[in-house]
Amino acid sequence: MLDGVCPEVAELLKDKSVDTAVFTLLRKMKPMRQIEAVELMSAMNNFTARYAHALLAATRREDLAQPDRPKKIRGLSPEQMARMEREMDGLQREFKAVSASYGDTVLNLVIVSGYLLSLMGNPRVSGYLERHHPEILAEFRAIVASTSLEESGSGASEERAFLS
């Protein structure tokens, strides 16, 4: 079943529930494209043959295992396939950019949430916001509440006291 599938892909898929037809579709791609396709499948948590087929359809000819053979996708004209390839390239660039900045964004959110929690813990600040800017205070509480759901209970009781 894994013949023709690069080892990195096999490693990425080892603990996933994958439709067996996916491997047939992956074999039609070069190893680097196989890895990209499986990363996209993992990000979407979609390991179906239908999704793999769409990724194959959006694969550039030079990324196919047999680039000299024309790609035949039922229901798609060559122009539609070319457009899908261009759109997939753009989506992959955007996905990689978002993935690269995700860690920094989450870190900033956690830091800001901690700062907002300390601001709301100050009775003078929270009283002022309650009297003059209740909508801002509500937004601060929503930010703290959303990040506290992701944390493992440390400081959760303290946060709940300020949110009520």
Summary of the structure (lengths in Angstrom):
residues: 164
radius of gyration: 23.8
end to end distance: 55.8
largest distance: 72.1
contacts: 403
relative contact order: 0.07
helix: 71%
strand: 1%
